[in-house]
Amino acid sequence: IVPRDFLWEDGLLKTKKGEIITEFFIVKAVAEGIGNTEEGMIIKTIKGKEIFISNPKKGLKQILLNHGLWVTDVTLWFVSKYIKDYIYENKSNIEILKYANQIGWNGDQYIAPQTTNDKYIFDPILEGYTAAGDKEKERETVKKILQKGSILGIGYLGAVASLLIKPLENVGARNFIVFFEGEAGGG
């Protein structure tokens, strides 16, 4: 259903007054954030092209332009209103997905593009990341490395530091630095 303030005519999205806004599109899916991640959506153009928009409130104009949908500062307001109205009037027909802009453990599930079902959509920058093993094996490996007290253990912790950021934020730590100092040894 095209929202009442808009028209679909000759493959174009127009206002009721007939003013051209952009190429016609629908909202195919809405993505709800996991944890503190932002929302996103997938729109589908009249030509069948699907476009992922990770945060409609930031950079919408540039995302649309990058995908060949012409929009100006003036028509951007109409596009935003159309999206909002379209979702409201078609909510029973729009698929709800989970959106992730970071990878890692979420409860008992490791969220990564290659390890989750198709009910998730990911920020395109994450497509190269994969997960292997499981949480318990990871903990056991880290425990063994740290018990040895080697520089390898500190290096390993630095490599997986991104997994620690959320827990550290919960106790008030805003950031941290791992700094190696001293003479180089063998190896």
C-alpha positions as protocol buffer text, in pm:
chain_id: "A"
residue {
  index: 1
  type: ILE
  ca { x: 0 y: 0 z: 0 }
}
residue {
  index: 2
  type: VAL
  ca { x: 142 y: 334 z: -105 }
}
residue {
  index: 3
  type: PRO
  ca { x: 94 y: 587 z: 176 }
}
residue {
  index: 4
  type: ARG
  ca { x: -190 y: 834 z: 120 }
}
residue {
  index: 5
  type: ASP
  ca { x: 34 y: 1140 z: 67 }
}
residue {
  index: 6
  type: PHE
  ca { x: 224 y: 972 z: -220 }
}
residue {
  index: 7
  type: LEU
  ca { x: 172 y: 830 z: -569 }
}
residue {
  index: 8
  type: TRP
  ca { x: 343 y: 559 z: -770 }
}
residue {
  index: 9
  type: GLU
  ca { x: 336 y: 665 z: -1133 }
}
residue {
  index: 10
  type: ASP
  ca { x: 556 y: 559 z: -1427 }
}
residue {
  index: 11
  type: GLY
  ca { x: 808 y: 394 z: -1192 }
}
residue {
  index: 12
  type: LEU
  ca { x: 846 y: 713 z: -991 }
}
residue {
  index: 13
  type: LEU
  ca { x: 756 y: 811 z: -639 }
}
residue {
  index: 14
  type: LYS
  ca { x: 561 y: 1136 z: -640 }
}
residue {
  index: 15
  type: THR
  ca { x: 375 y: 1360 z: -400 }
}
residue {
  index: 16
  type: LYS
  ca { x: -5 y: 1382 z: -427 }
}
residue {
  index: 17
  type: LYS
  ca { x: 51 y: 1706 z: -618 }
}
residue {
  index: 18
  type: GLY
  ca { x: 250 y: 1514 z: -879 }
}
residue {
  index: 19
  type: GLU
  ca { x: 597 y: 1639 z: -777 }
}
residue {
  index: 20
  type: ILE
  ca { x: 866 y: 1381 z: -853 }
}
residue {
  index: 21
  type: ILE
  ca { x: 1056 y: 1266 z: -544 }
}
residue {
  index: 22
  type: THR
  ca { x: 1271 y: 975 z: -669 }
}
residue {
  index: 23
  type: GLU
  ca { x: 1252 y: 630 z: -828 }
}
residue {
  index: 24
  type: PHE
  ca { x: 976 y: 424 z: -666 }
}
residue {
  index: 25
  type: PHE
  ca { x: 1079 y: 179 z: -393 }
}
residue {
  index: 26
  type: ILE
  ca { x: 925 y: -23 z: -113 }
}
residue {
  index: 27
  type: VAL
  ca { x: 1056 y: -110 z: 231 }
}
residue {
  index: 28
  type: LYS
  ca { x: 1116 y: -486 z: 211 }
}
residue {
  index: 29
  type: ALA
  ca { x: 1244 y: -545 z: 565 }
}
residue {
  index: 30
  type: VAL
  ca { x: 1306 y: -353 z: 885 }
}
residue {
  index: 31
  type: ALA
  ca { x: 1598 y: -446 z: 1109 }
}
residue {
  index: 32
  type: GLU
  ca { x: 1584 y: -415 z: 1484 }
}
residue {
  index: 33
  type: GLY
  ca { x: 1915 y: -367 z: 1663 }
}
residue {
  index: 34
  type: ILE
  ca { x: 2083 y: -629 z: 1879 }
}
residue {
  index: 35
  type: GLY
  ca { x: 2184 y: -478 z: 2212 }
}
residue {
  index: 36
  type: ASN
  ca { x: 2294 y: -120 z: 2148 }
}
residue {
  index: 37
  type: THR
  ca { x: 2316 y: -143 z: 1769 }
}
residue {
  index: 38
  type: GLU
  ca { x: 2118 y: 95 z: 1555 }
}
residue {
  index: 39
  type: GLU
  ca { x: 1827 y: 10 z: 1329 }
}
residue {
  index: 40
  type: GLY
  ca { x: 1843 y: -55 z: 958 }
}
residue {
  index: 41
  type: MET
  ca { x: 1626 y: -154 z: 665 }
}
residue {
  index: 42
  type: ILE
  ca { x: 1628 y: -306 z: 321 }
}
residue {
  index: 43
  type: ILE
  ca { x: 1449 y: -119 z: 46 }
}
residue {
  index: 44
  type: LYS
  ca { x: 1368 y: -265 z: -294 }
}
residue {
  index: 45
  type: THR
  ca { x: 1349 y: -44 z: -603 }
}
residue {
  index: 46
  type: ILE
  ca { x: 1103 y: -81 z: -889 }
}
residue {
  index: 47
  type: LYS
  ca { x: 1392 y: -233 z: -1090 }
}
residue {
  index: 48
  type: GLY
  ca { x: 1441 y: -506 z: -826 }
}
residue {
  index: 49
  type: LYS
  ca { x: 1759 y: -369 z: -670 }
}
residue {
  index: 50
  type: GLU
  ca { x: 1782 y: -425 z: -293 }
}
residue {
  index: 51
  type: ILE
  ca { x: 1958 y: -157 z: -90 }
}
residue {
  index: 52
  type: PHE
  ca { x: 2062 y: -197 z: 272 }
}
residue {
  index: 53
  type: ILE
  ca { x: 2037 y: 122 z: 479 }
}
residue {
  index: 54
  type: SER
  ca { x: 2214 y: 75 z: 813 }
}
residue {
  index: 55
  type: ASN
  ca { x: 2092 y: 391 z: 982 }
}
residue {
  index: 56
  type: PRO
  ca { x: 1816 y: 584 z: 805 }
}
residue {
  index: 57
  type: LYS
  ca { x: 1866 y: 886 z: 1030 }
}
residue {
  index: 58
  type: LYS
  ca { x: 2228 y: 934 z: 922 }
}
residue {
  index: 59
  type: GLY
  ca { x: 2350 y: 959 z: 566 }
}
residue {
  index: 60
  type: LEU
  ca { x: 2028 y: 852 z: 392 }
}
residue {
  index: 61
  type: LYS
  ca { x: 2080 y: 1094 z: 103 }
}
residue {
  index: 62
  type: GLN
  ca { x: 2432 y: 969 z: 30 }
}
residue {
  index: 63
  type: ILE
  ca { x: 2328 y: 602 z: 54 }
}
residue {
  index: 64
  type: LEU
  ca { x: 2046 y: 656 z: -197 }
}
residue {
  index: 65
  type: LEU
  ca { x: 2270 y: 855 z: -431 }
}
residue {
  index: 66
  type: ASN
  ca { x: 2540 y: 586 z: -413 }
}
residue {
  index: 67
  type: HIS
  ca { x: 2282 y: 333 z: -533 }
}
residue {
  index: 68
  type: GLY
  ca { x: 2150 y: 545 z: -819 }
}
residue {
  index: 69
  type: LEU
  ca { x: 1836 y: 686 z: -657 }
}
residue {
  index: 70
  type: TRP
  ca { x: 1845 y: 1058 z: -718 }
}
residue {
  index: 71
  type: VAL
  ca { x: 1744 y: 1268 z: -425 }
}
residue {
  index: 72
  type: THR
  ca { x: 1802 y: 1631 z: -329 }
}
residue {
  index: 73
  type: ASP
  ca { x: 1800 y: 1814 z: 1 }
}
residue {
  index: 74
  type: VAL
  ca { x: 1442 y: 1920 z: -80 }
}
residue {
  index: 75
  type: THR
  ca { x: 1314 y: 1572 z: -173 }
}
residue {
  index: 76
  type: LEU
  ca { x: 1499 y: 1402 z: 115 }
}
residue {
  index: 77
  type: TRP
  ca { x: 1231 y: 1519 z: 358 }
}
residue {
  index: 78
  type: PHE
  ca { x: 963 y: 1355 z: 139 }
}
residue {
  index: 79
  type: VAL
  ca { x: 1168 y: 1031 z: 114 }
}
residue {
  index: 80
  type: SER
  ca { x: 1201 y: 1017 z: 494 }
}
residue {
  index: 81
  type: LYS
  ca { x: 828 y: 1077 z: 539 }
}
residue {
  index: 82
  type: TYR
  ca { x: 746 y: 816 z: 274 }
}
residue {
  index: 83
  type: ILE
  ca { x: 963 y: 556 z: 452 }
}
residue {
  index: 84
  type: LYS
  ca { x: 803 y: 631 z: 789 }
}
residue {
  index: 85
  type: ASP
  ca { x: 449 y: 625 z: 647 }
}
residue {
  index: 86
  type: TYR
  ca { x: 517 y: 315 z: 436 }
}
residue {
  index: 87
  type: ILE
  ca { x: 639 y: 119 z: 738 }
}
residue {
  index: 88
  type: TYR
  ca { x: 341 y: 231 z: 945 }
}
residue {
  index: 89
  type: GLU
  ca { x: 81 y: 142 z: 681 }
}
residue {
  index: 90
  type: ASN
  ca { x: 243 y: -187 z: 577 }
}
residue {
  index: 91
  type: LYS
  ca { x: 384 y: -317 z: 906 }
}
residue {
  index: 92
  type: SER
  ca { x: 204 y: -651 z: 880 }
}
residue {
  index: 93
  type: ASN
  ca { x: 367 y: -717 z: 540 }
}
residue {
  index: 94
  type: ILE
  ca { x: 723 y: -608 z: 624 }
}
residue {
  index: 95
  type: GLU
  ca { x: 972 y: -870 z: 742 }
}
residue {
  index: 96
  type: ILE
  ca { x: 1146 y: -799 z: 1073 }
}
residue {
  index: 97
  type: LEU
  ca { x: 1515 y: -891 z: 1085 }
}
residue {
  index: 98
  type: LYS
  ca { x: 1790 y: -847 z: 1342 }
}
residue {
  index: 99
  type: TYR
  ca { x: 2063 y: -600 z: 1250 }
}
residue {
  index: 100
  type: ALA
  ca { x: 2420 y: -629 z: 1375 }
}
residue {
  index: 101
  type: ASN
  ca { x: 2694 y: -371 z: 1330 }
}
residue {
  index: 102
  type: GLN
  ca { x: 2941 y: -570 z: 1538 }
}
residue {
  index: 103
  type: ILE
  ca { x: 3030 y: -934 z: 1578 }
}
residue {
  index: 104
  type: GLY
  ca { x: 3072 y: -1130 z: 1899 }
}
residue {
  index: 105
  type: TRP
  ca { x: 2881 y: -1319 z: 2163 }
}
residue {
  index: 106
  type: ASN
  ca { x: 2519 y: -1222 z: 2220 }
}
residue {
  index: 107
  type: GLY
  ca { x: 2391 y: -1450 z: 2493 }
}
residue {
  index: 108
  type: ASP
  ca { x: 2473 y: -1806 z: 2387 }
}
residue {
  index: 109
  type: GLN
  ca { x: 2501 y: -1725 z: 2017 }
}
residue {
  index: 110
  type: TYR
  ca { x: 2809 y: -1595 z: 1835 }
}
residue {
  index: 111
  type: ILE
  ca { x: 2685 y: -1331 z: 1593 }
}
residue {
  index: 112
  type: ALA
  ca { x: 2882 y: -1328 z: 1266 }
}
residue {
  index: 113
  type: PRO
  ca { x: 2775 y: -1322 z: 901 }
}
residue {
  index: 114
  type: GLN
  ca { x: 2875 y: -1681 z: 831 }
}
residue {
  index: 115
  type: THR
  ca { x: 2740 y: -1836 z: 1153 }
}
residue {
  index: 116
  type: THR
  ca { x: 2386 y: -1706 z: 1190 }
}
residue {
  index: 117
  type: ASN
  ca { x: 2065 y: -1777 z: 1006 }
}
residue {
  index: 118
  type: ASP
  ca { x: 1913 y: -1554 z: 741 }
}
residue {
  index: 119
  type: LYS
  ca { x: 1706 y: -1358 z: 997 }
}
residue {
  index: 120
  type: TYR
  ca { x: 2010 y: -1133 z: 1054 }
}
residue {
  index: 121
  type: ILE
  ca { x: 2148 y: -862 z: 835 }
}
residue {
  index: 122
  type: PHE
  ca { x: 2496 y: -726 z: 890 }
}
residue {
  index: 123
  type: ASP
  ca { x: 2677 y: -405 z: 830 }
}
residue {
  index: 124
  type: PRO
  ca { x: 2861 y: -475 z: 501 }
}
residue {
  index: 125
  type: ILE
  ca { x: 3200 y: -413 z: 666 }
}
residue {
  index: 126
  type: LEU
  ca { x: 3154 y: -732 z: 870 }
}
residue {
  index: 127
  type: GLU
  ca { x: 3124 y: -971 z: 574 }
}
residue {
  index: 128
  type: GLY
  ca { x: 3492 y: -1079 z: 598 }
}
residue {
  index: 129
  type: TYR
  ca { x: 3478 y: -1195 z: 959 }
}
residue {
  index: 130
  type: THR
  ca { x: 3417 y: -1556 z: 1058 }
}
residue {
  index: 131
  type: ALA
  ca { x: 3402 y: -1753 z: 1382 }
}
residue {
  index: 132
  type: ALA
  ca { x: 3541 y: -2096 z: 1462 }
}
residue {
  index: 133
  type: GLY
  ca { x: 3542 y: -2308 z: 1776 }
}
residue {
  index: 134
  type: ASP
  ca { x: 3318 y: -2243 z: 2071 }
}
residue {
  index: 135
  type: LYS
  ca { x: 3306 y: -2024 z: 2381 }
}
residue {
  index: 136
  type: GLU
  ca { x: 3426 y: -2290 z: 2628 }
}
residue {
  index: 137
  type: LYS
  ca { x: 3726 y: -2395 z: 2416 }
}
residue {
  index: 138
  type: GLU
  ca { x: 3817 y: -2027 z: 2376 }
}
residue {
  index: 139
  type: ARG
  ca { x: 3806 y: -1972 z: 2754 }
}
residue {
  index: 140
  type: GLU
  ca { x: 4017 y: -2284 z: 2818 }
}
residue {
  index: 141
  type: THR
  ca { x: 4279 y: -2174 z: 2563 }
}
residue {
  index: 142
  type: VAL
  ca { x: 4300 y: -1824 z: 2710 }
}
residue {
  index: 143
  type: LYS
  ca { x: 4329 y: -1969 z: 3061 }
}
residue {
  index: 144
  type: LYS
  ca { x: 4623 y: -2193 z: 2957 }
}
residue {
  index: 145
  type: ILE
  ca { x: 4807 y: -1908 z: 2785 }
}
residue {
  index: 146
  type: LEU
  ca { x: 4762 y: -1673 z: 3079 }
}
residue {
  index: 147
  type: GLN
  ca { x: 4871 y: -1936 z: 3333 }
}
residue {
  index: 148
  type: LYS
  ca { x: 5204 y: -1959 z: 3152 }
}
residue {
  index: 149
  type: GLY
  ca { x: 5249 y: -1584 z: 3202 }
}
residue {
  index: 150
  type: SER
  ca { x: 5413 y: -1535 z: 2864 }
}
residue {
  index: 151
  type: ILE
  ca { x: 5426 y: -1230 z: 2641 }
}
residue {
  index: 152
  type: LEU
  ca { x: 5221 y: -1439 z: 2400 }
}
residue {
  index: 153
  type: GLY
  ca { x: 4933 y: -1421 z: 2651 }
}
residue {
  index: 154
  type: ILE
  ca { x: 4942 y: -1043 z: 2657 }
}
residue {
  index: 155
  type: GLY
  ca { x: 4958 y: -1031 z: 2278 }
}
residue {
  index: 156
  type: TYR
  ca { x: 4664 y: -1267 z: 2254 }
}
residue {
  index: 157
  type: LEU
  ca { x: 4460 y: -1053 z: 2489 }
}
residue {
  index: 158
  type: GLY
  ca { x: 4541 y: -749 z: 2278 }
}
residue {
  index: 159
  type: ALA
  ca { x: 4418 y: -933 z: 1969 }
}
residue {
  index: 160
  type: VAL
  ca { x: 4083 y: -1022 z: 2128 }
}
residue {
  index: 161
  type: ALA
  ca { x: 4047 y: -687 z: 2305 }
}
residue {
  index: 162
  type: SER
  ca { x: 3742 y: -594 z: 2099 }
}
residue {
  index: 163
  type: LEU
  ca { x: 3552 y: -867 z: 2283 }
}
residue {
  index: 164
  type: LEU
  ca { x: 3640 y: -698 z: 2614 }
}
residue {
  index: 165
  type: ILE
  ca { x: 3523 y: -347 z: 2528 }
}
residue {
  index: 166
  type: LYS
  ca { x: 3158 y: -396 z: 2630 }
}
residue {
  index: 167
  type: PRO
  ca { x: 3237 y: -553 z: 2972 }
}
residue {
  index: 168
  type: LEU
  ca { x: 3492 y: -280 z: 3041 }
}
residue {
  index: 169
  type: GLU
  ca { x: 3236 y: -10 z: 2956 }
}
residue {
  index: 170
  type: ASN
  ca { x: 3003 y: -167 z: 3213 }
}
residue {
  index: 171
  type: VAL
  ca { x: 3254 y: -100 z: 3492 }
}
residue {
  index: 172
  type: GLY
  ca { x: 3331 y: 255 z: 3383 }
}
residue {
  index: 173
  type: ALA
  ca { x: 3647 y: 201 z: 3175 }
}
residue {
  index: 174
  type: ARG
  ca { x: 3626 y: 416 z: 2862 }
}
residue {
  index: 175
  type: ASN
  ca { x: 3934 y: 280 z: 2684 }
}
residue {
  index: 176
  type: PHE
  ca { x: 4259 y: 91 z: 2742 }
}
residue {
  index: 177
  type: ILE
  ca { x: 4603 y: 57 z: 2587 }
}
residue {
  index: 178
  type: VAL
  ca { x: 4840 y: -241 z: 2567 }
}
residue {
  index: 179
  type: PHE
  ca { x: 5199 y: -112 z: 2552 }
}
residue {
  index: 180
  type: PHE
  ca { x: 5500 y: -343 z: 2513 }
}
residue {
  index: 181
  type: GLU
  ca { x: 5827 y: -201 z: 2642 }
}
residue {
  index: 182
  type: GLY
  ca { x: 6177 y: -345 z: 2667 }
}
residue {
  index: 183
  type: GLU
  ca { x: 6437 y: -516 z: 2455 }
}
residue {
  index: 184
  type: ALA
  ca { x: 6337 y: -761 z: 2188 }
}
residue {
  index: 185
  type: GLY
  ca { x: 6406 y: -1123 z: 2267 }
}
residue {
  index: 186
  type: GLY
  ca { x: 6431 y: -1428 z: 2050 }
}
residue {
  index: 187
  type: GLY
  ca { x: 6147 y: -1529 z: 1826 }
}
